Amino acid sequence: MIVFGCIVLIAGCGSMGLWLAQRVRRRPEELRGFLVALTLLETEIVWGSTPLPEAFCVLKERTSPPWQDFFSALQLRLERGESAGKAWNEEISLQRSRFCLKEEDWRVIRDIGRGLGRSDSQEQQKQLQLVLRQLSMLKDQVGLWSEKQAKMWSYLGFLCGVAGVLILI
């Protein structure tokens, strides 16, 4: 019975560590997905002269979850008549927990909402390109950081389980 308890403790702590490591690894993937979506949005606004609700519909179809749900909700809000900036910020607040992004990522992403739909396509393009550069630099930094953090959480989970077993025995 004691052996079974030890195995459960190690497995439980280890799986918690693996879960945290998986969340850390998702951050660069989500940033990459957002960079692709932002590039598509820039193309739709500048070259396609697409209205924002239709542009968000295109993004919804071409992105993967969780960004797909984010842009779908934005499309619905804009079709109901909400302003783009307000819808953008409120959707970030509502869906933030579904992502593995950190506060510094959200600060940059939130900046997009300030000028979205308020100015002409050239000004929006400048703003989107600025955010693309910021996110690209952030993504490069996060890539190295996340691998180190993921390994640490994986090992730490199992080591905490072993330490718990040693303390209990």
N, C-alpha and C positions, 0 to 999 in steps of 0.2 A: 504494500500500500504506500509506503514511503517512497519507493522507487517511482511509482506511478505519479505521485505528487511532484517529485523532482522533475520528471519529464514534462509534466503539464506546465510547471513554472517556467522552465527553460523555453519550452515551445511558445508559451504565451508571451513572454518578454521578447523572444526572438521574432515572433510574427509582428509584434508592435514595432520593433526596430525596422523590419522589412517594409512595413506599411509606411513608416515615416520616410524611409529611403526612397520609396516609390514616389511619394509626394514631392520630394526634393528633385527627383529626376524629371518630373513632369513640368517643372517651371520653365526650363529652356525650350521644351516642346511647345508649351503654350505661348511663349514669346515668339517663337518661330511662326506659329500659326497666325498670330496677330500681325506680324510683319507682312505675311502673305496677304492677309485680309486688307491691311492698310494700303498695300500696293494696288490691289484690285479696286479699292475705293477711290484711290487717286486716279486710276485709269477711267473709271466710270464717271467721275466728276469732271475731269479735265477733257478727256478725249471723246467721251460718249455724251457729255452734257446731260447726264441722267439725273432726274430728280432723286433726292435722298431716299424716299421710301422704296423706289425701284432699285436704287443702288444697294440698299440693305437687303432687298430680296435676292439680288445676284450674289451678294456675300453669303447670305444664308444657304444658298444652293452650292456654293463652291468651297465652303469651309467645313471643318469637322467639329464635332462637339468638344468642348462647351461653347466655342465661339459661334457655332451655328445657332444655338438657342439665344445667345446674346443679340445677334443681329436680327433674328426673327422677332424678338420682343421689341427691338428698336423700330422695325418696320411697322409693327402693329401700333405702336405709340404715335408714330408720325402720321399714319393714316387716320388716326383719331383726332389729329389736329394739334398735338403737342409741339412745342418748339424743339428743335434738334438738340440744343445744348442742355435743356432741362431733362429731356428724355435720356440723353447719354449719361448724365450724372446720376439720375435716379436708377437707371438700369445697372450701373456699376455698383451702386449701393445694394441693390436687391440681389444681384447674382455673384457678388464678390466671393461668397463662401464656396462657390462651386469650382473656383480656380485655385491654383497653387502659387499664385503670384504674391509678391511681397508689396509692402506699402510704397516703396520706391518705384516699382513697376506701375502701380495704380496712379501715382502722381503724374507720370509721363502720359499714361493713357487718358487720364482725366483732362489733360490739357487740350486734347483734340476737340472736346465738346465745346470749348469756349468760342471757337470760330466756325464751327460746323453749321453750314446753312445761313450764315450771317453776311458773308461777303461773296464777291464774285469768284469764279472758278480759279483764277490765277492766284488770288490771295489764299484760297483754301489749299491749292497745290503747294505753295510755299510753306504753309503751316504743316501740312502732311509730310513734306520732305524733311522738315526740321525734326518732327517726331520720329520719322523713320530712322534718321541718323542717330538720334538719342537711343532709341530702342535697339538699334543694331549694335551700338557700343555696349549697351547693357547686356545684350544677349551673349556677346563674346566673353564678357566678364563672368556671367552666370554659368556658362558652359563648364569652365574649369572648376568653379566653386562647387557646382552641384555634384560633380563626380566625387570630389573629396568628401563632401557632406554625406552623400548617399552611402559611401563605404563606412564612414564613421557611424552612422545610425544603424547600419546592418550589424556591424561588429558590437556596438554598444548594447543593442537589444539582447543579443545572446549572452554577452558578458554580464549584463545585469541579472539575467536569469541564473547564470552559474553562481554569481555572487550571492543572490538570494538563497539558492540551495545551500551554499556553504554556511551562510549565516544561520539558516534554520537547522542545519545538522549540527 
